[in-house]
Amino acid sequence: MSIKYEIHSIQNSQGTGEERNFARIFQDAPMTADELEGHIQASCSLTKGDIKATLSALRQQMIYELSNGNRFYIPDIGFFSLSVSTDIPEGKPIEKMRGDYINVRNIKFRPETSLLDEVKDRARFTKADFSTRSQSYTENDLKAKIEDFLTENNCITRRDMELLFQLRQNTALKWLKHFTDTGFLKKDGAKNSPVYFLNNRNGK
């Protein structure tokens, strides 16, 4: 089974004036705990109960080791270790820094070379026949499309913008904010689910 991808571009990346391309892959939802236990059970003599108990014990051992500042190693898989950050009060001398100014930020994972090499050997990529990129519009083009939609509909929502005009959520929100700020649209409704009207319709 191949991994679906699409290519995106960033203009003027790193201030060099050059365009940089990068691949974005589409990942399916991870297996559920039940699915994982089923797959492991099918390849060995352990029962699902055995597998569940083993995973639970592994989790507890990982918590113990990491919370004591140790790296945690799973044979043939890799190493887990802590990533920390500091929250030092402004103006506080470093020599007076206390342990409670340090926080756990994340858990890092470094795979075994053999694991990484095997994934590299098996991975295959196929260009996706769909895209998550937003359609490009001029302001006047998008205004015309919104006006056409609102001739037959009372209002438009962010979700409408995404589905009708092939925009990503962040892009749709930016356009709606822009059109509200410039007076083309008027925002109404609940804060967590606003609707937008043409200003000259007064929401009717």
Rosetta blueprint (number, residue, H / E / L):
1 M L
2 S L
3 I E
4 K E
5 Y E
6 E E
7 I E
8 H E
9 S E
10 I E
11 Q L
12 N L
13 S H
14 Q H
15 G H
16 T L
17 G L
18 E L
19 E L
20 R E
21 N E
22 F E
23 A E
24 R E
25 I E
26 F E
27 Q L
28 D L
29 A L
30 P L
31 M L
32 T L
33 A H
34 D H
35 E H
36 L H
37 E H
38 G H
39 H H
40 I H
41 Q H
42 A H
43 S L
44 C L
45 S L
46 L L
47 T L
48 K H
49 G H
50 D H
51 I H
52 K H
53 A H
54 T H
55 L H
56 S H
57 A H
58 L H
59 R H
60 Q H
61 Q H
62 M H
63 I H
64 Y H
65 E H
66 L H
67 S H
68 N L
69 G L
70 N L
71 R L
72 F E
73 Y E
74 I E
75 P L
76 D L
77 I L
78 G E
79 F E
80 F E
81 S E
82 L E
83 S E
84 V E
85 S E
86 T E
87 D L
88 I L
89 P L
90 E L
91 G L
92 K L
93 P L
94 I H
95 E H
96 K H
97 M L
98 R L
99 G H
100 D H
101 Y H
102 I E
103 N E
104 V E
105 R E
106 N E
107 I E
108 K E
109 F E
110 R E
111 P E
112 E L
113 T H
114 S H
115 L H
116 L H
117 D H
118 E H
119 V H
120 K H
121 D H
122 R H
123 A L
124 R L
125 F E
126 T E
127 K E
128 A L
129 D L
130 F L
131 S L
132 T L
133 R L
134 S L
135 Q L
136 S L
137 Y L
138 T L
139 E H
140 N H
141 D H
142 L H
143 K H
144 A H
145 K H
146 I H
147 E H
148 D H
149 F H
150 L H
151 T L
152 E L
153 N L
154 N L
155 C L
156 I E
157 T L
158 R H
159 R H
160 D H
161 M H
162 E H
163 L H
164 L H
165 F H
166 Q L
167 L L
168 R L
169 Q H
170 N H
171 T H
172 A H
173 L H
174 K H
175 W H
176 L H
177 K H
178 H H
179 F H
180 T H
181 D H
182 T L
183 G L
184 F L
185 L E
186 K E
187 K E
188 D E
189 G E
190 A E
191 K L
192 N L
193 S E
194 P E
195 V E
196 Y E
197 F E
198 L E
199 N H
200 N H
201 R H
202 N L
203 G L
204 K L
